[in-house]
Amino acid sequence: MFFNMNLNILKAVLTWPKFSFSSYKIVSRLVNQSILPNTVIDVGGNLGQFTVASAKLFKDPQIFTFEPMPKCAEKISQYSIKLKNLTIFPVAIGESSGHVSFQVNSHIQASSILPLASSHLTSFPNAKEVEVIDVEVKTLDSVLADHEFKSPVLLKIDTQGYEANVIRGATETLKRVDYVLLEVSFKELFKGEMLFPEILELMESNHFRFLRPISWFCDPVSQEVLQMDALFCRKTRALSN
């Protein structure tokens, strides 16, 4: 089994337009846990790591990917030649529409609307905000109101501390979503971010129940768990999961 898994990973490294081991692992775990969406909404697409893994490991899903950094959105658009049913929106997602300052980080995956908190710099001293750009921000409700989804629907949100803002602007969209995969923090890594206990209450208010962690992220020195990718399920489906 281990040998077969290694062969699958090697094949993915060689053939996928963008490979990330962490995204491969997360999506593989979802598949193994019978989370098999027909629609994937990827908020915080970055370089397309989760988008590509979803396209390759789920069965022909419709994918909507949101990424505000122009160079990253352009990269993802290049993958659309090789990936079916992919729609890209080069905007940030939040609780209102307009424009915001976006902090581009030397570690591209740590880029965020929110500035780095002191605890982030303590755990990752090489992280640095190298550029601030102006990006357009919209609500998920406003963008997806006229789009039809084929159920089940998985909403993935990885916006580096801005997750609560995304949720507040997605109350109508969430009514059409079955599962939410949400990056949540146990310690403030970005200034002003909402931590897990408050996120749990926010998701409960939108009728979602926390099921389990799918993956987690640790301080490289202390091994303290700083974040997890938390799987939530709409309460009407929760008993079967």
C-alpha positions as CSV (number, residue, x, y, z in Angstrom):
1,M,0.0,0.0,0.0
2,F,2.8,2.4,0.9
3,F,4.6,1.5,-2.4
4,N,1.4,2.3,-4.3
5,M,1.0,5.6,-2.5
6,N,4.5,6.6,-3.4
7,L,3.9,5.7,-7.0
8,N,0.8,7.9,-7.0
9,I,2.6,10.8,-5.5
10,L,5.5,10.4,-8.0
11,K,3.0,10.4,-10.9
12,A,1.3,13.5,-9.5
13,V,4.7,15.3,-9.2
14,L,5.5,14.5,-12.8
15,T,2.2,15.1,-14.4
16,W,0.2,17.7,-12.5
17,P,0.6,21.4,-13.6
18,K,1.1,22.3,-9.9
19,F,1.9,19.8,-7.1
20,S,1.8,20.5,-3.4
21,F,2.3,17.6,-1.0
22,S,0.2,19.2,1.7
23,S,-2.8,19.8,-0.7
24,Y,-2.4,16.2,-2.1
25,K,-2.5,14.9,1.5
26,I,-5.5,17.0,2.4
27,V,-7.6,16.1,-0.6
28,S,-6.6,12.4,-0.4
29,R,-7.8,12.4,3.2
30,L,-11.1,13.9,2.2
31,V,-11.5,11.2,-0.6
32,N,-10.6,8.5,1.9
33,Q,-13.3,9.9,4.3
34,S,-15.9,9.8,1.5
35,I,-16.0,13.6,1.1
36,L,-16.6,13.6,-2.7
37,P,-17.8,17.0,-3.8
38,N,-19.2,17.7,-7.3
39,T,-18.5,21.4,-6.7
40,V,-15.4,23.0,-5.1
41,I,-15.2,26.6,-4.1
42,D,-11.5,27.5,-3.4
43,V,-11.2,30.8,-1.6
44,G,-7.5,31.7,-1.3
45,G,-6.3,29.9,-4.4
46,N,-2.6,31.1,-4.0
47,L,-0.7,29.2,-6.8
48,G,-3.5,26.7,-7.4
49,Q,-2.2,24.0,-5.0
50,F,-5.7,23.0,-3.7
51,T,-7.4,23.7,-7.0
52,V,-5.2,21.3,-8.9
53,A,-5.4,18.6,-6.3
54,S,-9.2,18.9,-6.3
55,A,-9.3,18.6,-10.0
56,K,-7.1,15.6,-10.1
57,L,-8.3,13.6,-7.0
58,F,-12.1,14.4,-6.9
59,K,-14.2,13.1,-9.8
60,D,-14.6,15.9,-12.4
61,P,-15.7,18.6,-10.0
62,Q,-16.8,22.1,-11.1
63,I,-14.3,24.4,-9.5
64,F,-14.5,28.1,-8.6
65,T,-11.2,29.6,-7.5
66,F,-10.6,33.0,-6.0
67,E,-7.2,34.6,-5.8
68,P,-6.4,38.3,-5.6
69,M,-2.7,38.4,-6.3
70,P,-2.4,39.0,-10.1
71,K,0.7,36.9,-10.7
72,C,-0.9,33.9,-8.8
73,A,-4.2,34.3,-10.5
74,E,-2.4,34.3,-13.9
75,K,-0.6,31.1,-13.0
76,I,-3.9,29.4,-12.1
77,S,-5.4,30.6,-15.4
78,Q,-2.6,28.8,-17.2
79,Y,-3.7,25.5,-15.6
80,S,-7.2,25.9,-17.0
81,I,-5.9,24.6,-20.3
82,K,-5.2,21.3,-18.6
83,L,-8.0,21.3,-16.1
84,K,-11.7,20.9,-16.9
85,N,-14.6,23.0,-15.4
86,L,-12.3,25.6,-13.8
87,T,-13.5,29.2,-13.3
88,I,-11.1,31.8,-11.9
89,F,-12.0,35.0,-10.2
90,P,-9.0,37.4,-9.6
91,V,-10.5,39.0,-6.6
92,A,-10.2,38.9,-2.8
93,I,-13.2,37.7,-0.8
94,G,-14.5,39.4,2.3
95,E,-17.6,40.7,4.1
96,S,-18.1,43.8,1.8
97,S,-17.2,45.0,-1.7
98,G,-14.5,47.6,-2.5
99,H,-10.7,47.7,-2.5
100,V,-8.2,46.8,0.3
101,S,-4.5,46.8,0.9
102,F,-3.0,43.3,0.5
103,Q,0.3,42.3,2.2
104,V,2.4,40.2,-0.2
105,N,4.8,38.0,1.9
106,S,8.2,36.6,1.0
107,H,6.6,33.3,1.8
108,I,3.8,33.6,-0.8
109,Q,1.4,31.4,1.0
110,A,1.5,33.8,4.0
111,S,0.3,36.7,2.0
112,S,-2.9,38.3,3.5
113,I,-5.1,41.3,3.8
114,L,-4.1,41.3,7.5
115,P,-0.6,42.2,8.7
116,L,1.6,39.7,10.5
117,A,1.2,39.4,14.2
118,S,4.2,39.2,16.6
119,S,3.7,35.5,17.3
120,H,3.9,34.8,13.6
121,L,7.3,36.5,13.4
122,T,8.5,34.7,16.5
123,S,7.7,31.3,15.0
124,F,8.7,32.2,11.5
125,P,11.4,35.0,11.7
126,N,12.1,34.8,8.0
127,A,8.6,35.8,7.0
128,K,8.5,39.3,5.7
129,E,6.0,41.6,4.0
130,V,7.8,42.6,0.9
131,E,5.0,44.6,-1.0
132,V,1.6,46.1,-0.4
133,I,-0.8,46.0,-3.4
134,D,-4.3,47.3,-3.9
135,V,-6.8,44.5,-4.6
136,E,-10.5,44.3,-5.3
137,V,-12.6,42.6,-2.7
138,K,-16.1,41.2,-3.2
139,T,-18.4,39.0,-1.1
140,L,-18.9,35.4,-2.0
141,D,-22.6,36.0,-2.1
142,S,-22.4,38.7,-4.7
143,V,-20.1,36.7,-7.0
144,L,-21.8,33.3,-6.8
145,A,-25.5,34.4,-6.5
146,D,-26.2,33.5,-10.2
147,H,-24.1,30.4,-10.4
148,E,-25.6,26.9,-10.0
149,F,-23.9,24.3,-7.9
150,K,-24.1,20.6,-8.2
151,S,-24.3,19.0,-4.8
152,P,-22.4,18.1,-2.7
153,V,-20.5,21.4,-2.4
154,L,-17.2,21.8,-0.7
155,L,-16.1,25.4,0.3
156,K,-12.4,25.7,1.2
157,I,-11.3,28.9,2.8
158,D,-7.6,29.6,3.4
159,T,-7.1,33.4,3.6
160,Q,-4.5,33.8,6.3
161,G,-6.5,35.1,9.1
162,Y,-9.3,36.6,7.0
163,E,-11.6,33.6,7.2
164,A,-14.2,35.1,9.4
165,N,-14.6,38.0,7.0
166,V,-15.2,35.6,4.2
167,I,-17.8,33.7,6.1
168,R,-19.7,36.9,7.0
169,G,-20.0,37.7,3.3
170,A,-21.1,34.2,2.4
171,T,-24.3,33.7,4.5
172,E,-26.4,32.9,1.4
173,T,-23.8,30.8,-0.3
174,L,-23.3,28.7,2.8
175,K,-27.0,27.7,2.6
176,R,-26.0,25.8,-0.6
177,V,-22.8,24.3,0.8
178,D,-22.4,20.9,2.3
179,Y,-18.9,21.0,3.7
180,V,-16.5,23.7,4.7
181,L,-12.7,23.2,4.9
182,L,-11.5,26.1,7.0
183,E,-8.0,27.1,8.1
184,V,-8.3,28.2,11.7
185,S,-5.7,29.4,14.2
186,F,-5.2,28.7,17.9
187,K,-2.9,31.7,18.3
188,E,-3.0,35.1,16.6
189,L,-0.7,34.8,13.6
190,F,-2.3,37.7,11.8
191,K,-3.4,40.9,13.5
192,G,-7.1,40.9,14.2
193,E,-7.8,37.3,13.1
194,M,-10.6,35.4,14.8
195,L,-9.4,32.3,16.6
196,F,-10.9,28.8,16.7
197,P,-13.4,29.2,19.6
198,E,-15.0,32.2,18.0
199,I,-14.8,30.6,14.5
200,L,-16.7,27.6,16.0
201,E,-19.5,29.9,17.2
202,L,-19.6,31.7,13.8
203,M,-19.9,28.4,12.0
204,E,-22.6,27.2,14.5
205,S,-24.6,30.3,13.8
206,N,-24.5,29.4,10.1
207,H,-25.7,25.8,10.9
208,F,-22.4,24.1,10.5
209,R,-21.0,21.5,12.9
210,F,-17.3,20.9,13.4
211,L,-16.4,17.3,12.4
212,R,-12.7,16.9,12.8
213,P,-9.2,18.2,11.8
214,I,-8.0,17.2,8.4
215,S,-4.4,18.5,8.8
216,W,-2.5,20.8,11.2
217,F,0.4,23.2,11.2
218,C,3.1,23.3,13.9
219,D,5.7,25.7,15.2
220,P,8.9,24.3,13.7
221,V,10.8,24.5,17.0
222,S,8.3,23.9,19.8
223,Q,6.0,21.7,17.7
224,E,3.0,23.6,19.2
225,V,0.0,23.3,17.0
226,L,-0.7,26.7,15.6
227,Q,-3.3,26.1,13.0
228,M,-5.5,23.3,11.6
229,D,-7.5,22.7,8.5
230,A,-10.9,22.1,10.1
231,L,-13.7,20.2,8.4
232,F,-17.2,21.4,9.0
233,C,-20.5,19.9,7.8
234,R,-24.0,21.3,7.4
235,K,-25.9,20.0,10.4
236,T,-28.5,18.3,8.2
237,R,-25.8,16.0,6.9
238,A,-23.7,15.7,10.1
239,L,-25.2,12.5,11.4
240,S,-24.0,10.5,8.4
241,N,-20.4,11.8,8.8
